[in-house]
Structures are given as C-alpha cells and as structure tokens.
Amino acid sequence: MKTNRESLSKRIGYMVLMYFLGALPLFFLMVIPYQKNSVIVFLLVLAYFLASALIIYIAYRFVHKYSHNNVLETIELSDLFYVVGGYVFILISNGVLAALNHTIYHQSETSNNLVLEKSLLQSNILIITLFIIQLVVIAPIIEELIYRGMLFNLFFSSNKTLIKICLSSILFASSHGGNTI
C-alpha cells in the first residue's frame, strides 16, 4: 500500500468525489434537450464545457501530484501494437458478451445503448454533436484520469498491477450502470 502524507480516508474521499464529479458533464447534456430558451441552452453548453475542463484539470493535478511523473507521454510506434491489439480484444469480447446477453437475457442491445440511441435520434444537431464530443473525447480522458491515473497512484505501489487493473475495471464498470452482462 502506498504511504502518502494524506490518510487513507482522505484519499478515499478524493476518489469518491471524483467518481461522482466525473458524471457532471453528462448531467448538462441530459438537461439541454428540455430547454426552449436559447440563452439557457447556451449557458448549459458553456457549463458543460467548463465542468468538463474543471474535472479534467482536477484529475490531472491529482495524478501529477501522486505519480510524480509527467502524465502526458510521447507515443512510440510500438504503442500501435497495443492500440490495435486492444481494439481486436474489445471486438472479440463485445461479440462474446453480446452472445451471452442474447442467451441469458434475450436482448440484442443493452439498456444503456437503447437509451443513447433513443436520445440521439430524437435530438437536434447540437445535442448530437455534444454527445459525440462527450463520448469520443471528454469521457475517455476523464475516465482514464480517474479510473487509472488517480486510482492507481492514490492507493497502490507500482508492483501491484493485477490488483490495480481489477479494482479499476470494477469501479469503471460500476459507473456505467448496466443491468446485463
């Protein structure tokens, strides 16, 4: 276990705070479609981007403080192997999990995917654009900083790789709230 100046309860508090704050930008995206006043929509879009930037900044500062390393690293050609390999693994595991979902729950789509699809198809171009920005850019950055960067560096030494990966995966999955495999 990592020994830092902060107590374990304080580090757990940081993690819990960031766990819930990480979902804040999505709240603004969920409220925007119900607004008719363009000024309120503009303010909510501004709040969405400010909340996203603030959460990324806070998580970055935590990771930088506790890792004592530069968070941003240069990408090398050998990293391409991990990206392609990870993508292939995701495709295979999605196929296996979809088959299990269909076999066990008789569903071809998860409830999360149905909600996203329904909300996107009924939205205007602004909402669709903001959702794409959220899903492709902002959410992955926030999730990596919180579930890998903060969790890894707040609680574990560098040689506890398997424990870090398992706990990180469980917390990451819990934040996505699915009701199926």
N, C-alpha and C positions, 0 to 999 in steps of 0.2 A: 504494500500500500504506500502510496506517495505521502511523504510528510511535508506539508507546507505550513506556512505561518497561520493560515486560516484553519479553523477547526473543520472537522468532517461535517458537522451540521451546517456550517456556513457554506461549504462547497455544495452540499445537497440543496440548500436554499437557492444558490445561483442556478443550479441545473433545473430545479422546479420552475423558477421564474422564467428562464429561457425556454423551457418546454412549452409553457403557456403563451409567452410572448411571440414565439415563432409562428403561431396561428393568427396573430393580429392582422397582418395584411389581407388575409383571406376574408376576414370579417368585413372589411371595407368593400371588397369585391362582391360580397353577398348582399350588401345593403344598396349598392349603386343602382341595380335594376329597378328598384321600387321607388326611386326618386324621379319626380317630374320636373323639378326646378333645376335649370342648367347651372345655376350658381352653386347649389348644394352638390350636384354631381361633380362639378369642377373641384370643390373643396374636398369631397370624398376621394377623388382621384389623387389630389395633392396629398391628402392624409395617407393614402395607400403607399405612395412612393416614399414619403417621409418615414412612415413606420417601417417600411422595408429597409431603407437605408440605415435607420437607427438600430434596428435589430442586427443587421449585418455588422455594423460598426461595433456594437457592444460585444457580440460573439467573437469578432475578430480580436478585440482587445483582450478578452479572456484567454483566448487561445495563445495569443502572442505572449501574454504575461506568464502563463503557466507552462508553455512549451519551451520558452527561452530560445526559440528558433524563428527564422523567417517563415511565415505562414505560406507565402507565395513562393513557389519553387519554379525553376526552369523545367520545361518539358523536353525530354530527350526522345530520340527515335525509338529506343527500346520500350518506352512507355506506350507506344502504339500497340504493342503486343497485348498489354494488359487491358487497354480500351477495347480492342477487337475481341479478345478472349472473354472479357466481362460481358460484352454485348451478346456474344454467342451463348454464354451461360444464362443470361437473362431470357433470351428467346426460348431456350430449351426448358428452363424452369417454368416460364409462363405457360408453355404448352402442357407440361405435366400438371401444374396447378389448375389450369383450365379444365383438363380432363377429370381431375379429382373433383372439382367444383360441379361439373356436369354429372358425374357419377353419384356423388353424395347428396348434393342439394338440388339437382335437376335444373341448374341455372347455367346459362352460357355467358352471362355478364355478372359482374359483382355489383352490389348496390351502389358503391362509390362511382363506378363507371356510368351506371344508369343516371345518377343524379347529375354528373358532369355533362353527359350527353344531352340530357333534357334541358339543363340550364343554358348550355351553349347554343342549342338550336333555337331557343326562344329569345335570345338576346340580340342586342344591336351590335354593330361593328366595334364600338368602344369596349363593350364588355368582353367580346371575343378576343380582341387584341390584348386587353389587360390579363385575361385568363392565360393566354399563350405566353405572355411575358412572365406571369407568375409561375406557370408550370415548367417552362423551359429554362428560365434564368434565375429568378429570385428564390423560389422554393429550394432548388438544388443547392444553391450557395448557403442559404440559411440552414438547411438540414445537414450539410457537410460540416459547417462550423459548429453546430450544436451537438449533433449525434456522434461525430467523430472527433473533431477538434477539442471541444470543451470536455466531453465525457472522458475521452482518452487521457487528456492531460490533467484534469482535476482529480482523478481517482486512481490512476494506475501507473505503475512504472513501465518502462519500455519493454520489458521482457514478458509481460502478461498478455500476449497478443490474442490468444483464443478467448480468454475471458472478456477482453475489450470488445472483440468483434461480436460475441454472443449478446452481451448486455446492450451494446449499441444497436444491434438488429432488433432486439425485443422492444426497446424504447422507441425506435423509429417506426416499427410496425404498430405499436400502440397509438401513436399519434395519427395514424391513418384510419383507425376505427372501422375496419371492415367487419362484416358479420359472417364471413365464409373463409375458407382456406385461402 
